[in-house]
């Protein structure tokens, strides 16, 4: 093979790896929102699609004419640490009301390709008023208008709504705001990533809360594995179906979670990872995806040194909570109480008087400690139980690195 051919092959591998990681960070990529990323995925679509299908069992839909690529992630997991977030400076998570309004608004948007914010709000008011299980939208309330605007801005972010005239934010101040939308109904239908539509379950309303985990498993059911409700070993499951489930379940966790702990896996999943086939596929998937595989006795993680594949980084000095989390992590050598971390957070605020202005005040230290703990939990670095914070094995990855850096700097000085 000539040198030019080698260079072209290497460039293709790099682009495929980049496309994989871009989709992991943003499963819905539009040509309008990210033209460069969309163009790369469009050009390298087939090998990227094959990677996701083989290792994770996730379907990738690329629509060049409609201008979007959608990775349909499927996992049977109730994870409150990954909520939808409002597109405001605070990035607060969606509450129950906003989730309800999102579902109702999405349903109403399917009725027409063009609408105004006033007509849409009126349809949402009518729809919520007609359902006894949902409080009716009250557009006379500023807080209710703000909730609806958060929903509409999220749909704009996804490329489903396009405000061709006016600003959505104006509706917060007045119901007389004039905003004209174009609606991408095809893209709207791609939002829901579930093998089984929730409407097909036909569950009485008063049973939904009591059967939530059962219903979550039901909408996530994938027939390819030959199981009825959960993805586990079943008498009627063939060896091929079982191996397929093992591969997909393990790799879904690897690419979707910050760290994979062996203790969180079933015996069958641990055995699969320890097998020669499992180890070979693991290293191949990491190489093709552009990841560095880190393995420890307690677990493993896929590291993206370019930080493309994640929507949140750690360490990261972009937020005060993440900075506090890293500083507190250095002292978290064993189990401590939440109150002890609050005291340490207060010491940080005292030591750096010009830092973390948003956490100044009577309850500032408590809020800073709470937010820092949430960061550590979301990255699989700590767990909290009965008021006790315990560091997890992956936490040593950061504290050891910092210590080595300090030692090397001291030696060179």
N, C-alpha and C positions, 0 to 999 in steps of 0.2 A: 504494500500500500504506500502510495506517495506521501510526501510530507504534507501536501495540501489536503489530501483526503483525510489524513490523521487530524489535521487542524479543524476541518469541517465536522468530523465525527465528534471531536472534543467539544466544539461549540454547540452542537446539537444536544449532547449530554448535559451541558451546563444550562441550556435553555429549558430542557425538559425538567431538570431538577428545580430550576427557579419557578417554573410554572406550577409544579407540585406544591411548593412551599407557599406561593402566593394564594393558591386556592385553599390551603389549610388555614391561612389567616383570614381570608375573605371568601367564603364559599359562593358568594354571588358577586360576579365581576361584570360590569357593564362597559361597553365601548365608550359611552359618554363619560362615565365616572373615572375609569382608568384605561385610557386608550392604549398605552404601551403594554400593559399587562394583558389586556384582552387580545391584542394583536399577537403577542407571543403564544398565548394559549390556543388561539385559533390556528396558528401555523404548526404548533407541536401537539395538536389535540389528541392524535391517536395514541402515541406512547404515554402521554399523561393519563388518558382515559384507561389504558391498559393497566397502569400502575395502581390506580385507585381501585379498579375492579378486582385485580388479582389479590392485592394485599389486604384491602379493607372491605371489599364487597360494596363499595359506594359507586353510584352511577353519576357520571359527568355528562351533562347536556350542554352542547355548544351550538348556539344559533347565530351563525355569522350574519345573516340578513337582518335578524332582529337585534343583534348587537349585545348579546349577553352570554355568559358561561355560568352554569349553576351546578355546584357539587352538592349532591343530596346526601348529607351525612345522616346516618341512622344509628342510634344507640339506645338501648333500654336503660336509661339513667335519669333519675330525678335529681338534677344538680342545680340548686338555688344559687350557686356561686357564679353562674354565668347568665345573668338576666339581660334583657334588652335594656338599653340605657337611653336617657333623654339626651338630645343633642344640644345641651347647654353647657356652660362652663363647668358646672359641678358634676356633670355626667351621672346624675342620680339614677338609680335603677327604676324601671317601670314598676308601678304598684298594680294592685288588682284592678283598679278602675281603668287604668290605661290599657291593660291587656284586654279587658272586655271591650273597650272602645275600638281597639285595633281589630278585633275579630268582626265586630259589627260594621265598622267602616269598610273593611276589606270586602265584606259581603255586598255592601251597597255600591261599591265601586264597579262591580261586575255588570251593573245595569246599563252603563253608558260609557262611550269612549271620551266624552268631554263633559265637564261639569264646573260649577262655581262653588266656592267655599260655603256660600249661603245655602244653595240648594242641597249640597252634601250634608251640611249640619242639620238641615230640616229633615232629610231622610233618616239620619241617625237618630234624631229625636223621635220620629215616628216609630222606627224599628225598636228602640229601647222601651218606648211606652207600651208597645204591643206585647211585650214579653214580661210576664209577671215575675220572672226570676232576675230581671235586670232593672236597676234603678234608671228611670228615664233621664236622658241627658238634659240638663238645664242650662241653656245658653245664656240665661240672664246672670249666671254665676261666673265670675272671672276665673275662679279655680277650675271650673268645668271646661271653660273655653281653653284654658291653658293646657288641660289634659288632652283635649282634642287636637290642639296645635302640636303637642309633642308627638302624637300619633301620625299626623299628617307630615310633619317634618321627617319622621323616620321613613315613611313611605317615599318621600322625595329623595332621601338619601339612598334608598334601594333602587331608585330609577323608575318606580311604579307611577309616581305622580310627577308631572312637570308643570311648574307654575309658569305659564307662558305670559301671564300679566298679573302684576300685583305681588304682595309678599304675605306668606302664610302667617307670619308673626303679627301682622296687623289685626288679625281676628281676636287676639288676646285683649286688645284695647277696645274693640268695637265690633258688634255683630253686623255693622254696616260695611265692613271691609269688603273690597272688591278684589277677588282673586279668581283667575280662570285657570283650570287644570286640564291637561291632556292625560289620559289614563292608558297605561300599558297593561291591558288585561291579560295578555299571554304571560308576561313576567309575574303578574300578581298570582296566577295559578301555580307558579313554580315556588312560591314562598314556603308553602307547607311541605316539609320533608318527612313524610310518613308513608310507609307501604300501604297502610289501611286508613282510609278517611274516617275521622271521628264520627261523622254523621251515619256511618254504616253500622255503628255499634248498637244503636237504638236502646240506650240505657235510660231508665227513668231518672228525672232530674234529682230526686231526693236520694238517689243511690250513688251519684257521681263522687261525692266527697269520701264516702265510705269505701269505695272500690277503686280509688285513684290509681294505686300501683297496678292493679289488675288491668285497668283500662289503658294505662301507659304501655304495658306489655302487649296488649291487644293491638293497638295502633302501630306498634313497632314490629309486629310479627312478620317474619320473612319466610316464606314457604320453602325456600331452597334448602333450609336446614332440617326440614322434616319434623318439626316440633309443633306442639299445639299452642303453648302460651309463653313459655320462657325458653331462652336459648341454652339448654343444658342437655345432658345425656338423657335419652329416652329409649325405651325398648324398641320402638319402631324406627329408630334412626339408623341409617346405614353407615358403614365405615367412611364412605366418601363424604356424606353429609356431616358427619362428626368432625372429620379433619378440616373440612371447609369452614365450619363454625369456629373451630379452635384457631385457625389462622386468622380469620377476620376479627374475632373477638380480641385477640392479643394485639394485633396491629392497630385496631381502632383505638385502643387505650394508649398505645405508644405514641401515636401521632396527635391525639386529642388531649392528653393529660400532660401536665408539666413533668411528672415523674411516675414511673410504674414500679410499685412495690410488689415483690413476690407474694407477700402475705395476703394481698388483696385478690390474688388469683385463685382459681380452683385447682385441685390436684392435677386435673387433666391439662389445664393451661400451663401450669408449671412444668409438667412433664413434656409438653410440646416444645416449650422454649429450650428445655435442656437437651432435646433430641438433636442429632446431627442435622436433620432436615430443617428443624426450626432455627438452629443457629445459622445455618447457611442462608436461609431466606432473610433472616434478620439483618445480617451484614450486607446482603445484596440490596435489600430495600433501603437501608441507610445510605449506601453509596449512590444508588440511582436517584434518591431524593435530595442529595446534597447535604446529608446530616453527618455529624460525628457521633458515633455510638459510644456512650459511657456506660460501663458495666461495673457494678459493685455486688457485694455479697447479698445486700438487701434488695437490690432492684436495678433498674437501668433507665436511661433516658436518652432521647434523641436531641442532640444539641445543634441548633442552627447558628453557626458563628456569625452569620450576617443578620440575624434577627428578622428574617423575612416571614417565617412561618408562624409567628405569634402576634396576637393583637395586644399583648401586654408583656412588658419586659421586666426582668429582675436580675441583677440590681438595675436601678433606674433612678436618676436624680430629677426626673420630670415632676414627681409628686412628693409632697412632704411625708405622706404615709409610707411610701416605699423607702425613703431615706431613713425614716425612723425604724422601719422594719429591719433594715440592714444593720443599723446601729444596735438595736436591741438584740438582734441575732448573735452578735459578737459576744454578748454576755449570757446567752441562753445555752449554757453547757449542760443543763439538766432541768428536771421539772421545776417550775416556779408557779406561784399564784398569779392570777390576773392583777391583783392588787400590787404585787411586787413590780410588775411591769409598768403599772401606773406611776409608781414612785420613780422608776427609772426614766419614764417619759417626762415627768416633771423636772428631773435633773437635766435632761436634754434641753428643755425649754429655757431653763435657767442658764445653762452653759452657753447657749446660742441665742441671745436676746433679740436679734434681728431676723431670726429664722421662724418659719411657720406662723405667720401672723394670724392665720385663720384659726389657730388653736390656742390663742391667748384668751384668758378669761377663767372664771371659776371652775368650769368643767373641762378646760382645754386639755389637760394632761390625760384625763380619762378617755376623752374622745380620740386623742392621738394614739394612745395605747390600744384602744379598741380597733381603730382603723389599721394600725400596724399588724395586729394579730390577724385581722381579716386577710391582709396581704400575704402573710406567712402561710396561712391555711390554704389560700387559693393557689399557691405555688407548690403545695405539697411539702412544706418545710416544717410545719408544726401542726399539732392537733390540740383541741381544747376539750376537756371533760371535767364537769363538776368544779369549775373555777380553776383548774390546773392546766397550765400550758406546757406541753411536752415537745421538745424538738424531735423531728424525724430525721432519719439517716441522711437524707439529701441536704440537710442544713449544713453539714460539715463541708460540703462542696464549696461553699462561699466563705466560711470562716477560715478554713485551711488555706484557701487561695490568698485571702487577705494577709494571713500571717506570713506566707511565703513571700509575698510581694514586699512586705515590710522588712523581712530578713534580708532579701536581696538588695534592697535599697540601702539598708544599714551597712552591708558588707562592701558595697561599691563606694560608699562614702568614706 
